[in-house]
Amino acid sequence: MDAIELLTQQHQQLDALFKRVHASEGTARVQALGELAELVTLHAALEETFFYPFAQRAGLRDLVRDAWEEHATVRQLTSELLQVKQTDPRLDVFTSDIELNLRGHIHEEERDMFPQVRERVEAGTLQALGREMVEAIARLREKELLRLAEHELPPSPMP
């Protein structure tokens, strides 16, 4: 699986989690929101650690800068979501805001960034990056979930 296929697969998983959130209530909804926050955090870490620097080196600096800004918004909303109680009416607002921002971000990546990376980079290089990203998932999950549990937002390394 190459890097773009991995990220696209995670986009599909995020979509499925949003559907679960909307279709569930109570404890099941809280569990789905927790899984959503976990996947959002892991996915962002993979993109920021591996894919965005790679895309930037491929000459897509403006697209990467925009993606960093979108990530900052989603990370802030995710942090706020995790701090509200299940009965707080703002829970639906945060969930909707995250979904709206993520869907826009995903659409832009899949429409603009991913095709341009595919045009500029050899398939074997994307395969190697995908393997590297898969190998890093467990390590990143542990690091990012600890940060998420502490409601700490990572610094944005984008210049």
C-alpha positions as CSV (number, residue, x, y, z in Angstrom):
1,M,0.0,0.0,0.0
2,D,1.5,3.3,-0.9
3,A,1.3,6.5,1.2
4,I,-1.7,8.0,-0.7
5,E,-3.6,4.7,-0.5
6,L,-3.0,4.6,3.3
7,L,-4.2,8.1,3.8
8,T,-7.2,7.6,1.6
9,Q,-8.1,4.5,3.6
10,Q,-8.0,6.5,6.8
11,H,-10.2,9.2,5.2
12,Q,-12.7,6.4,4.5
13,Q,-12.4,5.2,8.1
14,L,-13.1,8.8,9.3
15,D,-16.2,8.9,7.2
16,A,-17.4,5.6,8.7
17,L,-16.8,6.9,12.2
18,F,-18.8,10.1,11.5
19,K,-21.7,7.9,10.3
20,R,-21.4,5.9,13.6
21,V,-21.4,9.0,15.6
22,H,-24.6,10.3,13.9
23,A,-26.3,6.9,14.2
24,S,-25.6,6.3,17.9
25,E,-26.5,7.6,21.3
26,G,-25.3,7.5,24.8
27,T,-22.3,5.4,25.6
28,A,-22.0,4.1,22.0
29,R,-21.8,7.7,20.7
30,V,-19.2,8.6,23.3
31,Q,-17.1,5.5,22.2
32,A,-17.4,6.5,18.5
33,L,-16.4,10.0,19.3
34,G,-13.3,8.7,21.2
35,E,-12.4,6.5,18.2
36,L,-12.9,9.5,16.0
37,A,-10.6,11.7,18.1
38,E,-8.0,8.9,18.1
39,L,-8.0,8.4,14.4
40,V,-8.0,12.2,13.7
41,T,-5.0,12.6,15.9
42,L,-3.1,9.6,14.4
43,H,-4.0,10.6,10.9
44,A,-2.8,14.2,11.4
45,A,0.4,12.9,12.9
46,L,1.1,10.6,10.0
47,E,0.5,13.4,7.5
48,E,2.5,16.0,9.4
49,T,5.4,13.7,10.2
50,F,5.7,11.9,6.9
51,F,3.5,13.0,4.0
52,Y,3.5,16.8,4.2
53,P,7.3,17.1,4.4
54,F,7.4,14.7,1.4
55,A,4.8,16.7,-0.5
56,Q,6.6,19.9,0.3
57,R,9.8,18.5,-1.2
58,A,7.8,17.6,-4.3
59,G,7.1,21.3,-4.7
60,L,3.6,21.6,-3.2
61,R,4.5,24.1,-0.5
62,D,1.3,26.2,-0.8
63,L,-1.0,23.1,-0.6
64,V,1.0,21.8,2.4
65,R,0.8,25.2,4.2
66,D,-3.0,25.2,3.7
67,A,-3.2,21.6,5.0
68,W,-1.2,22.6,8.1
69,E,-3.7,25.4,8.8
70,E,-6.6,23.0,8.4
71,H,-5.0,20.6,10.8
72,A,-4.5,23.3,13.4
73,T,-8.2,24.0,13.3
74,V,-9.2,20.4,13.5
75,R,-6.8,19.7,16.4
76,Q,-8.2,22.6,18.4
77,L,-11.7,21.4,17.8
78,T,-10.8,17.9,18.8
79,S,-9.2,19.0,22.0
80,E,-12.3,21.1,22.8
81,L,-14.5,18.1,22.0
82,L,-12.7,15.9,24.4
83,Q,-13.2,18.4,27.2
84,V,-17.0,18.7,27.0
85,K,-19.3,16.3,28.9
86,Q,-21.6,13.9,27.1
87,T,-24.7,16.0,28.1
88,D,-23.2,19.3,27.0
89,P,-25.2,20.8,24.1
90,R,-21.9,22.0,22.6
91,L,-21.0,18.4,21.9
92,D,-23.1,18.4,18.7
93,V,-21.6,21.8,17.7
94,F,-18.0,20.6,18.1
95,T,-18.8,17.3,16.3
96,S,-20.4,19.2,13.4
97,D,-17.5,21.7,13.2
98,I,-14.9,18.9,13.2
99,E,-16.9,17.0,10.5
100,L,-17.3,20.1,8.3
101,N,-13.6,21.0,8.6
102,L,-12.4,17.5,8.0
103,R,-14.6,16.8,5.0
104,G,-13.3,20.0,3.4
105,H,-9.7,19.1,4.2
106,I,-10.1,15.6,2.9
107,H,-11.8,16.8,-0.3
108,E,-8.9,19.2,-1.0
109,E,-6.3,16.6,-0.3
110,E,-7.9,14.0,-2.6
111,R,-8.7,16.5,-5.3
112,D,-5.6,18.6,-5.3
113,M,-2.6,17.3,-3.3
114,F,-2.8,13.6,-3.9
115,P,-3.0,13.7,-7.7
116,Q,-0.2,16.2,-7.9
117,V,2.0,14.1,-5.6
118,R,1.3,11.1,-7.9
119,E,2.3,13.1,-10.9
120,R,5.6,14.2,-9.4
121,V,6.8,11.2,-7.5
122,E,7.6,7.7,-8.7
123,A,5.3,4.8,-7.6
124,G,8.1,3.0,-5.8
125,T,8.9,6.1,-3.7
126,L,5.3,6.3,-2.7
127,Q,5.3,2.6,-1.8
128,A,8.4,3.1,0.4
129,L,6.8,6.1,2.1
130,G,3.7,4.0,2.7
131,R,5.7,1.2,4.3
132,E,7.5,3.7,6.5
133,M,4.1,5.3,7.6
134,V,2.6,1.9,8.4
135,E,5.7,1.0,10.5
136,A,5.3,4.3,12.4
137,I,1.6,3.9,13.3
138,A,2.1,2.1,16.6
139,R,4.8,4.6,17.8
140,L,2.8,7.6,16.7
141,R,-0.4,6.3,18.2
142,E,1.2,6.0,21.6
143,K,2.8,9.4,21.5
144,E,-0.2,11.3,20.0
145,L,-2.7,9.6,22.3
146,L,-0.7,10.6,25.4
147,R,-0.7,14.2,24.1
148,L,-4.4,14.0,23.3
149,A,-5.2,12.7,26.8
150,E,-3.4,15.6,28.2
151,H,-5.2,18.0,25.8
152,E,-1.9,19.3,24.6
153,L,-1.8,20.6,21.0
154,P,1.5,19.9,19.2
155,P,3.4,22.8,17.9
156,S,3.1,23.4,14.2
157,P,6.4,22.8,12.5
158,M,5.3,24.4,9.2
159,P,7.4,27.6,8.6
